[in-house]
Amino acid sequence: MAHLRRFEDLAKANGGNRAAGTPGYEATAAYVEKELKNAGYKPTRQYFEFRFEQVTRTSLTQVSPQQRSVEHNPMSYSPGAPVGGITADLVVPAVATGCDAAAWQGVQATGKIALVQRGTCSFAVKSQMAKAAGASAAIIYNSTDDALSGTLGGPAPDYVPTTGITKAEGESLLAATKAGPVRMTFVLDKIMEQRKTFNIIAETPWGSSDNVVMVGAHLDSVTGGPGINDNGSGSAAILEVARELNKQSNIQGNLKRMPNKVRFAWWGAEEIGLLGSTHYVNDLVATKPDQLKKIATYLNFDMVGSPNYIIGVYDADQSTYKAPVPVPPGSVATEKVFTDYFHAVKQPWVDTEFSGRSDYQAFIVNGVPASGLFTGADGKKSAEEKALFGGTVGETYDPNYHTPQDDLTNIDKTALEINSDAIAHAVLTLATSTKAVNGRS
């Protein structure tokens, strides 16, 4: 919690966020490095370039037939709007989802703002089709009652300024268009430029470099908030495990006899596409493939203190969810380190999908076993999960996910403590032996 308090203070002092390529990230990284050095580590920075995006001003306003503000979330990688914004009438495709040229056949969209329903194709395709039809911007409304926060997937020249709104807002605007013209103003001012950021890597001075247990969490937040649960929680948890691990080795001496080296990583630019961890793995593949083979397993911790939490373990054995990504051999054994621990301490847990939607993706694609813990983001708690963990049925696991309210009050201390203990247990267990994972001591 002391680390998280410091993360929040640094975010407040630096524009309200700790996003990659910002002063808030630099200040957070300097704090982590100082703590590591004080604990006897020699942290290093691994730099890489990325495309920085930050919304500096945005609004979506219905001008007529009534004037009101509409809550919205600009899509990542959306281009900015011209200075002063775009003011135009709404236009609706012939097929609501607007996924191809046929959906816009016979529709006069030139210079207008497209109102498009979520579904059938990606947000990127919807934006591209709106531009091809002549629209100046696109508003995509959700297919569920939740707010819509999406991404166009990457920069491209054939997008229009694009934002997301709720299903209710979309249906309200759609109904209004059937009664007559609906005029909107969409303002989206953005900074978009190449910047540098970095990962922080630190490893124990003891243990064999031929059999490395790797532990990671992304350090960056979104630009829209301080990111104390996402992912200050995982970053703080592994920082404290790293500190205590080396402290105990110095006090007791016994940890120095543990055979396996532990390497910790705080990843940069996860929030804009898993960039830091992907850069790290790709660099090993290109320049040091032998070192990649020496990573016995990778443990990932992305959001471990959600306020309406579950205790989730990545489902490597696919006992609940069929994995949409490769599951390298050894991942099931890594998962079992966590589940055996939870069984031993009588802590309820559930599977969470082994989806590759965090920093373990690059590792598993390249054959490195992985597992990790997750307390939930924008999914909703079930009645069965409430029976196990408490909380509120039907509410998202983290109602403040990717918002300015993801601050210190957004942390559930019970979840953080449960997971921090599990992380410490897994690190110690695998530092002692990875025999079940890869047949080595």
Sequence and secondary structure as in RCSB ss.txt:
>XXXX:A:sequence
MAHLRRFEDLAKANGGNRAAGTPGYEATAAYVEKELKNAGYKPTRQYFEFRFEQVTRTSLTQVSPQQRSVEHNPM
SYSPGAPVGGITADLVVPAVATGCDAAAWQGVQATGKIALVQRGTCSFAVKSQMAKAAGASAAIIYNSTDDALSG
TLGGPAPDYVPTTGITKAEGESLLAATKAGPVRMTFVLDKIMEQRKTFNIIAETPWGSSDNVVMVGAHLDSVTGG
PGINDNGSGSAAILEVARELNKQSNIQGNLKRMPNKVRFAWWGAEEIGLLGSTHYVNDLVATKPDQLKKIATYLN
FDMVGSPNYIIGVYDADQSTYKAPVPVPPGSVATEKVFTDYFHAVKQPWVDTEFSGRSDYQAFIVNGVPASGLFT
GADGKKSAEEKALFGGTVGETYDPNYHTPQDDLTNIDKTALEINSDAIAHAVLTLATSTKAVNGRS
>XXXX:A:secstr
 HHHHHHHHHHHTTTT  BTTSHHHHHHHHHHHHHHHHTT   EEEEEEEEEEEEEEEEEEEEESS EE   EE 
BT     TT EEEEEE  SSTT  SGGGGTT   TTSEEEEES SS HHHHHHHHHHTT SEEEEE SSSS    
B SS  TT   EEEE HHHHHHHHHHHTTS  EEEEEEEEEEEEEEEEEEEEE SSSEEEEEEEEEEE  B TTS
  IIIIIIHHHHHHHHHHHHHHHHHHHSGGGG SEEEEEEEESSGGGTSHHHHHHHHHHHHH HHHHHTEEEEEE
ES    TT   EEE TT SSS  SS   TTHHHHHHHHHHHHHHTT   EEE     STTHHHHHTT  EEEEE 
 SSSB  HHHHHHH S TTSBS TTTTSTT SGGG  HHHHHHHHHHHHHHHHHHHH BHHHHSB 
